[in-house]
Amino acid sequence: MAGELKTNREVVKMMKKTNVKPRTAVGRKECQLVTFDLPYLGFFYNQKLLIYKNNNSDDFDRIFEGLKDGLEAVLEEFYQLAGRLQKDEEEGFFKVVYDDHMDGVELISATAPEMDVDDLTAEEGTSKFKDLIPYSGVLNVTKLKDGLAMGCAFNHAILDGTSTWHFMSSWSEICKGSETISNAPFLERTKVRDTRLNLNISKPSDAPEYANANNSAVKLRDKVFKFSGAEIEKIKSNANSGEKAPPFSTYQSLSAHIWKAVSRARGLAPEDYTVFTVFANCRKRVSPPMPDSYFGNLVQAIFTVSTAGLVVGNPPEFSAGLIRSAIVSHDAAAIEKRNVEWESQPIVFQFKDVGVNCIAVGSSPRFKVYEIDFGWGSPESVRTGVNNRFDGMVYVYPGKSGGTSIDVEITLEASAMEKLEEDKDFSMGNSS
């Protein structure tokens, strides 16, 4: 595979391990997990890798200490990330507990003198990330040959993507010299729902670091397809060629483009069902609406089902219409109905639940990942780690070039990926 790199403990060497807690005492704080959090108890940790180039990495010790100092400061607001997930033994509900006597967040410095940024920004593969991103609850900072890599792992039952990047942007804000963060997290989860459930499940245990959703005999490949702003506009124009009113959004148009191409690449029979799943931000959908700074999980999975024949055989506006209809109809009433149903019969979500011949889209091109600047410039690339990947998992990020460009990170069965790579209608003639 292009860009693949041997990864083992000799390539990445740990230099220092330290525990970081809020700079000032917080005391004991307990935060009850709510219905929006609990379905994700079974997820593996969400892993993100930010890759930086030409960041004066010769002064790596100073950079690491600056990150540590900034983390101490930002944890005063985001102290839940320094806490621990616990199950109340009497009432059976899950909660995040922070106490000043806890160890806090583990921060690791490492060095990989033979790795360079180009190795990590190649479009194909994720196995090379394994030693750069922790499995759970840790932050890794690795000095590269010509840059720096920051690997992060977050418990999805504690926070979603919106909260993840809120934390990262706040941390970088402090590291660049701000005395306070500009957007404090809203920590009162029970304001959105205050149903305390006695769940008859055990506290999730840490899986081995290699654990992911790919524990099958199916050979999978991961690849990033980079769409320029002009290509995204062409995809959007194609979806809107039927002059539907209102026009399909960029997200709806791109989703239809992906659904159609992946269904083709999989060689599905016309009568085969296929499911397209998006994880919708519900902050402004719930009643009353929650602020964008709501810290926790406020997403729900939205499922769209069709036959492959209809998806492949119709213009993109067909699939875009199905996706838009599902998203628009997921209003406050639908969210409430979903919550009531789940609370009556709780099920911890697993990736096998996303549906047959599925495509599941995580992350968002709205996340301002290239504004995560700790004082040495924006990332060269932002990628997702090896956890929580399966056949049909898709992550979308804004493109490094800005504007309306979008990077689409796809995991597929190997033969389907080969066909997708050859599909010029999908890549818009782009070799990536």
C-alpha positions as CSV (number, residue, x, y, z in Angstrom):
1,M,0.0,0.0,0.0
2,A,1.2,3.5,-0.8
3,G,2.7,5.3,2.2
4,E,2.6,2.2,4.5
5,L,5.3,2.3,7.2
6,K,6.6,-0.4,9.5
7,T,5.3,0.4,12.9
8,N,6.7,-1.2,16.1
9,R,8.0,-0.1,19.4
10,E,11.5,0.5,18.0
11,V,10.1,3.1,15.5
12,V,8.3,5.1,18.1
13,K,10.1,5.4,21.4
14,M,8.4,6.7,24.5
15,M,10.4,9.4,26.3
16,K,8.3,10.7,29.1
17,K,5.0,10.0,30.8
18,T,3.3,12.5,33.0
19,N,-0.2,13.0,34.6
20,V,-1.9,16.3,34.1
21,K,-4.7,17.6,36.3
22,P,-6.5,21.0,36.4
23,R,-4.2,23.8,37.6
24,T,-6.4,24.8,40.5
25,A,-8.4,22.5,42.8
26,V,-11.8,21.6,41.5
27,G,-13.0,19.4,44.3
28,R,-15.2,16.4,43.7
29,K,-17.6,16.7,40.7
30,E,-20.1,14.1,39.5
31,C,-21.8,14.2,36.1
32,Q,-24.6,11.8,35.3
33,L,-24.5,10.4,31.8
34,V,-27.8,10.8,30.0
35,T,-29.7,9.0,27.3
36,F,-27.7,10.6,24.5
37,D,-24.5,9.3,26.0
38,L,-25.4,5.8,27.1
39,P,-25.8,4.0,23.7
40,Y,-22.1,4.7,23.0
41,L,-20.8,2.9,26.1
42,G,-19.7,0.0,23.8
43,F,-17.7,2.1,21.4
44,F,-14.0,1.9,21.3
45,Y,-12.3,5.2,22.0
46,N,-12.4,7.8,19.2
47,Q,-8.9,8.3,18.0
48,K,-7.6,11.5,16.2
49,L,-4.2,12.3,14.8
50,L,-3.1,15.8,14.1
51,I,0.1,16.0,12.0
52,Y,2.2,19.2,12.0
53,K,5.2,20.2,9.9
54,N,8.1,22.6,10.4
55,N,7.1,23.4,14.0
56,N,10.6,24.0,15.5
57,S,10.6,20.5,16.7
58,D,14.2,20.8,17.7
59,D,12.9,22.6,20.7
60,F,10.6,19.6,21.5
61,D,11.0,19.7,25.2
62,R,9.8,23.3,25.4
63,I,6.9,22.4,23.1
64,F,5.9,19.5,25.3
65,E,6.1,21.5,28.5
66,G,4.0,24.3,26.8
67,L,1.3,21.7,25.9
68,K,1.4,20.3,29.4
69,D,0.9,23.8,30.9
70,G,-1.9,24.6,28.5
71,L,-3.6,21.3,29.4
72,E,-3.5,22.1,33.1
73,A,-5.2,25.4,32.4
74,V,-7.9,24.1,30.0
75,L,-8.8,21.2,32.3
76,E,-10.1,23.7,34.8
77,E,-13.1,24.0,32.5
78,F,-13.0,20.5,30.9
79,Y,-12.3,18.6,34.1
80,Q,-14.6,15.8,33.1
81,L,-11.8,14.6,30.7
82,A,-9.6,14.2,33.7
83,G,-12.2,12.1,35.6
84,R,-13.2,8.5,35.4
85,L,-16.3,6.7,34.2
86,Q,-18.0,5.0,37.1
87,K,-21.2,3.0,37.7
88,D,-23.3,3.9,40.7
89,E,-23.4,0.7,42.7
90,E,-26.7,1.6,44.4
91,E,-28.8,3.1,41.6
92,G,-27.0,1.5,38.6
93,F,-26.5,4.6,36.5
94,F,-23.3,5.7,34.8
95,K,-21.5,8.9,35.7
96,V,-18.2,10.7,35.1
97,V,-16.5,11.5,38.4
98,Y,-13.6,13.9,38.9
99,D,-11.8,14.3,42.2
100,D,-8.6,16.2,42.9
101,H,-7.0,13.0,44.2
102,M,-7.3,11.3,40.8
103,D,-4.4,11.0,38.5
104,G,-5.9,13.1,35.7
105,V,-5.0,12.8,32.0
106,E,-1.9,10.9,31.0
107,L,0.3,12.9,28.6
108,I,3.1,11.1,26.8
109,S,6.1,12.4,24.8
110,A,7.7,10.2,22.3
111,T,10.2,10.3,19.4
112,A,10.1,8.7,16.0
113,P,13.3,10.1,14.3
114,E,12.8,8.0,11.1
115,M,9.2,9.0,10.5
116,D,8.5,12.1,8.5
117,V,5.3,14.0,7.8
118,D,5.0,12.7,4.3
119,D,4.8,9.1,5.7
120,L,1.7,10.1,7.7
121,T,-0.1,12.2,5.2
122,A,-0.2,9.6,2.4
123,E,-3.8,9.0,1.4
124,E,-3.8,5.2,2.0
125,G,-3.6,3.2,5.2
126,T,-3.9,3.7,9.0
127,S,-1.7,0.9,10.4
128,K,1.2,3.4,10.6
129,F,-0.8,5.4,13.1
130,K,-0.9,2.6,15.7
131,D,2.0,3.7,17.8
132,L,1.2,7.4,17.5
133,I,-2.3,7.3,18.9
134,P,-3.2,5.8,22.3
135,Y,-6.0,3.3,22.6
136,S,-7.8,5.0,25.5
137,G,-7.8,8.1,27.6
138,V,-4.3,9.3,26.8
139,L,-2.6,12.1,24.8
140,N,0.5,11.3,22.8
141,V,2.9,13.9,21.4
142,T,5.5,12.5,19.1
143,K,8.5,14.2,17.7
144,L,8.9,13.3,14.0
145,K,11.9,13.7,11.6
146,D,10.4,17.0,10.3
147,G,7.5,17.8,12.5
148,L,5.2,16.6,15.3
149,A,2.2,14.3,15.7
150,M,-0.5,14.6,18.3
151,G,-2.5,11.5,19.0
152,C,-5.7,11.7,21.0
153,A,-8.2,9.1,22.2
154,F,-11.6,10.1,23.7
155,N,-14.3,7.9,25.2
156,H,-17.4,8.3,22.9
157,A,-19.7,7.9,25.9
158,I,-18.3,11.0,27.3
159,L,-18.2,13.3,24.3
160,D,-19.1,13.6,20.6
161,G,-17.2,15.1,17.7
162,T,-18.4,18.7,18.4
163,S,-17.2,18.5,22.0
164,T,-13.9,16.9,21.0
165,W,-13.0,19.7,18.7
166,H,-14.3,22.3,21.2
167,F,-11.8,20.9,23.7
168,M,-9.0,20.8,21.2
169,S,-9.6,24.4,20.0
170,S,-9.7,25.6,23.6
171,W,-6.5,23.8,24.5
172,S,-4.7,25.4,21.5
173,E,-6.2,28.8,22.4
174,I,-4.5,28.7,25.8
175,C,-1.2,27.4,24.4
176,K,-1.1,30.4,22.0
177,G,-1.2,32.8,25.0
178,S,-4.8,33.4,25.9
179,E,-5.5,33.7,29.6
180,T,-8.9,32.2,29.3
181,I,-10.8,30.2,26.7
182,S,-13.3,32.1,24.5
183,N,-16.1,29.5,24.7
184,A,-16.6,27.7,28.0
185,P,-18.2,24.3,27.9
186,F,-21.8,23.9,29.0
187,L,-21.5,21.0,31.5
188,E,-25.1,20.5,32.6
189,R,-26.1,17.4,30.7
190,T,-29.3,16.8,32.7
191,K,-30.7,20.1,31.2
192,V,-31.3,18.2,28.0
193,R,-32.6,15.0,29.6
194,D,-32.7,13.9,33.3
195,T,-33.8,10.3,33.1
196,R,-31.7,8.2,35.5
197,L,-31.6,4.6,34.2
198,N,-30.5,1.5,36.2
199,L,-28.6,-0.2,33.5
200,N,-28.0,-3.9,33.9
201,I,-24.7,-3.9,32.1
202,S,-21.2,-3.8,33.4
203,K,-18.8,-0.8,33.1
204,P,-17.1,-1.2,29.7
205,S,-13.6,-2.7,30.1
206,D,-10.6,-1.5,28.2
207,A,-10.1,-3.6,25.2
208,P,-6.6,-4.5,23.9
209,E,-4.9,-1.6,22.2
210,Y,-5.3,-3.3,18.8
211,A,-9.1,-3.7,19.3
212,N,-11.2,-2.3,16.5
213,A,-14.3,-3.2,14.5
214,N,-12.2,-5.2,12.0
215,N,-11.9,-8.4,13.9
216,S,-13.1,-10.5,10.9
217,A,-11.5,-12.4,8.1
218,V,-12.5,-9.6,5.7
219,K,-9.6,-7.7,4.4
220,L,-10.2,-4.0,4.6
221,R,-8.5,-0.9,3.2
222,D,-8.6,2.7,4.3
223,K,-8.1,5.6,1.9
224,V,-8.6,9.4,1.9
225,F,-10.2,10.9,-1.2
226,K,-9.6,14.6,-1.5
227,F,-12.2,16.7,-3.3
228,S,-11.3,20.2,-4.2
229,G,-13.8,23.1,-3.8
230,A,-14.5,23.0,-7.6
231,E,-15.2,19.2,-7.4
232,I,-17.5,19.6,-4.5
233,E,-19.4,22.3,-6.4
234,K,-19.7,19.9,-9.3
235,I,-21.1,17.2,-7.1
236,K,-23.6,19.6,-5.6
237,S,-24.6,20.8,-9.0
238,N,-25.2,17.3,-10.2
239,A,-27.5,16.5,-7.3
240,N,-29.4,19.7,-7.9
241,S,-29.8,19.3,-11.7
242,G,-33.5,18.5,-11.2
243,E,-34.0,22.0,-9.8
244,K,-35.5,20.7,-6.5
245,A,-36.6,23.4,-4.1
246,P,-34.9,24.0,-1.7
247,P,-31.6,22.9,-3.2
248,F,-29.7,20.0,-1.6
249,S,-26.9,21.0,0.7
250,T,-23.3,20.2,0.2
251,Y,-23.5,17.4,2.8
252,Q,-26.6,15.9,1.3
253,S,-25.1,16.0,-2.2
254,L,-21.8,14.5,-1.2
255,S,-23.5,11.8,0.9
256,A,-25.6,10.8,-2.2
257,H,-22.4,10.8,-4.3
258,I,-20.7,8.4,-1.8
259,W,-23.7,6.1,-1.4
260,K,-24.1,5.6,-5.1
261,A,-20.4,5.0,-5.8
262,V,-19.9,2.6,-2.9
263,S,-23.0,0.6,-3.9
264,R,-21.5,0.3,-7.4
265,A,-18.1,-0.7,-6.0
266,R,-19.6,-3.4,-3.9
267,G,-21.4,-4.9,-6.9
268,L,-24.7,-5.2,-5.0
269,A,-27.6,-6.8,-6.8
270,P,-30.5,-4.4,-7.6
271,E,-32.7,-6.0,-4.9
272,D,-30.1,-5.9,-2.2
273,Y,-30.9,-3.5,0.6
274,T,-28.3,-0.8,1.6
275,V,-28.4,1.5,4.6
276,F,-26.9,5.0,4.8
277,T,-26.3,6.2,8.4
278,V,-25.5,9.7,9.6
279,F,-24.8,10.8,13.1
280,A,-26.8,14.1,13.5
281,N,-25.9,16.9,15.9
282,C,-29.1,17.4,17.9
283,R,-28.0,20.5,19.9
284,K,-30.4,22.7,17.9
285,R,-33.0,20.0,17.3
286,V,-34.0,19.3,20.9
287,S,-36.5,21.3,22.7
288,P,-35.4,23.6,24.2
289,P,-32.3,23.9,22.0
290,M,-28.9,23.5,23.7
291,P,-25.9,25.8,23.1
292,D,-23.2,24.7,20.7
293,S,-20.9,24.6,23.7
294,Y,-22.9,21.7,25.3
295,F,-20.3,19.2,26.4
296,G,-21.1,15.6,26.0
297,N,-22.9,13.5,23.4
298,L,-25.8,15.2,21.7
299,V,-25.9,13.1,18.5
300,Q,-28.3,10.4,17.3
301,A,-27.9,8.0,14.4
302,I,-30.3,8.5,11.5
303,F,-30.9,5.6,9.1
304,T,-31.9,5.7,5.5
305,V,-32.7,2.5,3.7
306,S,-33.1,1.7,0.0
307,T,-32.4,-1.0,-2.5
308,A,-29.1,-0.8,-4.4
309,G,-30.9,-0.8,-7.7
310,L,-32.7,2.4,-6.8
311,V,-29.6,4.1,-5.5
312,V,-27.4,3.2,-8.4
313,G,-30.0,3.4,-11.2
314,N,-31.4,6.9,-10.3
315,P,-29.8,10.3,-10.6
316,P,-28.1,11.5,-7.4
317,E,-31.1,13.7,-6.5
318,F,-32.9,10.4,-5.6
319,S,-30.5,9.4,-2.9
320,A,-30.0,13.0,-1.8
321,G,-33.7,13.3,-1.4
322,L,-33.9,10.2,0.8
323,I,-31.1,11.5,3.0
324,R,-32.5,15.0,3.3
325,S,-36.0,13.6,4.2
326,A,-34.5,11.5,7.0
327,I,-32.4,14.3,8.4
328,V,-35.2,16.9,8.2
329,S,-37.8,14.6,9.8
330,H,-35.5,14.0,12.8
331,D,-36.9,16.9,14.8
332,A,-37.5,17.3,18.5
333,A,-40.5,14.9,18.4
334,A,-38.5,12.2,16.7
335,I,-35.6,12.6,19.1
336,E,-38.0,12.3,22.1
337,K,-39.6,9.2,20.6
338,R,-36.2,7.6,20.1
339,N,-35.1,8.4,23.6
340,V,-38.3,7.0,25.1
341,E,-37.9,3.8,23.1
342,W,-34.3,3.4,24.1
343,E,-35.0,4.0,27.8
344,S,-37.7,1.3,27.7
345,Q,-35.3,-1.2,26.2
346,P,-31.7,0.0,26.5
347,I,-29.3,-1.3,23.9
348,V,-25.6,-0.4,23.9
349,F,-24.8,0.5,20.3
350,Q,-22.3,-1.6,18.3
351,F,-21.2,-1.1,14.8
352,K,-22.9,-4.2,13.6
353,D,-26.1,-2.4,14.4
354,V,-25.7,0.2,11.6
355,G,-27.4,-2.0,9.0
356,V,-26.8,-4.3,6.0
357,N,-24.5,-3.1,3.2
358,C,-24.1,0.0,5.3
359,I,-22.3,3.3,4.9
360,A,-22.0,5.2,8.2
361,V,-20.7,8.8,8.1
362,G,-18.9,10.3,11.1
363,S,-17.2,13.6,11.7
364,S,-18.2,16.7,9.8
365,P,-16.7,19.2,7.2
366,R,-18.0,21.9,9.6
367,F,-15.4,20.9,12.3
368,K,-12.7,23.5,12.1
369,V,-9.9,21.0,12.5
370,Y,-7.3,23.1,10.6
371,E,-7.7,25.9,13.1
372,I,-6.2,23.8,15.8
373,D,-3.0,25.9,16.1
374,F,-0.9,25.5,19.3
375,G,1.5,28.2,18.2
376,W,3.3,26.6,15.3
377,G,0.7,26.8,12.6
378,S,-2.2,24.7,11.4
379,P,-2.0,20.9,11.0
380,E,-0.7,19.4,7.7
381,S,-3.3,16.7,8.0
382,V,-6.0,15.4,10.4
383,R,-6.8,11.7,10.4
384,T,-8.8,9.1,12.3
385,G,-7.1,6.2,14.0
386,V,-7.7,2.5,13.7
387,N,-10.5,2.1,16.2
388,N,-14.1,2.0,15.3
389,R,-13.5,1.1,11.6
390,F,-15.5,-1.4,9.6
391,D,-16.6,-2.0,6.0
392,G,-18.5,1.1,5.1
393,M,-17.2,3.5,7.8
394,V,-16.7,7.1,6.4
395,Y,-15.2,10.1,8.1
396,V,-15.4,13.5,6.5
397,Y,-13.2,16.5,7.2
398,P,-12.7,19.9,5.7
399,G,-9.9,20.0,3.1
400,K,-6.6,21.5,4.0
401,S,-6.9,23.8,1.1
402,G,-9.9,25.5,2.7
403,G,-13.0,26.9,0.9
404,T,-15.5,24.1,0.2
405,S,-12.9,21.4,-0.2
406,I,-13.6,18.1,1.7
407,D,-11.5,15.0,2.5
408,V,-13.5,11.8,2.6
409,E,-11.8,9.0,4.6
410,I,-13.3,5.6,3.6
411,T,-12.9,2.0,4.9
412,L,-14.0,-0.7,2.5
413,E,-13.5,-4.4,1.8
414,A,-10.3,-4.5,-0.3
415,S,-11.9,-5.5,-3.7
416,A,-14.6,-2.9,-3.4
417,M,-12.0,-0.2,-2.6
418,E,-10.1,-1.2,-5.7
419,K,-13.2,-0.7,-7.8
420,L,-13.9,2.6,-6.1
421,E,-10.4,3.9,-6.9
422,E,-11.1,3.1,-10.6
423,D,-14.4,4.9,-10.6
424,K,-13.7,8.2,-12.3
425,D,-17.3,9.3,-11.7
426,F,-16.7,9.1,-8.0
427,S,-13.2,10.7,-7.9
428,M,-14.2,13.3,-10.5
429,G,-11.1,12.2,-12.4
430,N,-8.8,12.9,-9.4
431,S,-6.1,10.3,-8.9
432,S,-6.4,10.4,-5.1
